[in-house]
């Protein structure tokens, strides 16, 4: 199981530059980098977990469109077999 919190302001921490050890960690880091490059997802609080190439997205996001975009971004990451989207839009 690989769990990556999404709390990085603008730059990825240096630990991702050395390369993850497992395939799940590699997928989580790839998705993290892809979300970090997307201005709509960059400042959202999304936790990424990967288990056996299944991505689990958790957290509270600003709107349903952000949840949809994060889901699509996860599915389009090469090597992902399934996505479990547990993102909840912020209740206002």
FENTA-V745589 format. One record per backbone hydrogen bond with DSSP energy under -1.0 kcal/mol. NH is the residue of the N-H (numbers start at 1). CO is the residue of the C=O. E is the energy in kcal/mol with one decimal. If there is no record, write none. Layout:
# FENTA-V745589
nh;co;e
NH;CO;E
NH;CO;E
This chain:
# FENTA-V745589
nh;co;e
2;50;-2.0
4;48;-4.2
16;13;-1.5
17;14;-1.6
26;22;-2.2
27;23;-2.5
28;24;-2.5
29;25;-2.3
30;26;-2.4
31;27;-2.6
32;28;-2.4
33;29;-2.5
34;30;-2.2
35;31;-2.7
36;32;-2.2
37;33;-1.4
41;38;-1.1
42;38;-2.3
44;41;-1.7
46;44;-1.1
47;58;-3.3
48;4;-2.9
49;56;-2.3
50;2;-2.6
51;54;-2.2
54;51;-1.6
55;82;-2.5
56;49;-3.4
57;84;-2.4
58;47;-2.2
61;88;-2.4
67;63;-1.4
68;64;-2.3
69;65;-2.3
70;66;-2.6
71;67;-2.2
72;68;-2.4
73;69;-2.6
74;70;-2.3
75;71;-2.4
76;72;-1.9
77;74;-1.4
80;77;-1.8
81;53;-2.9
84;55;-3.4
86;57;-2.9
88;59;-2.6
90;61;-2.5
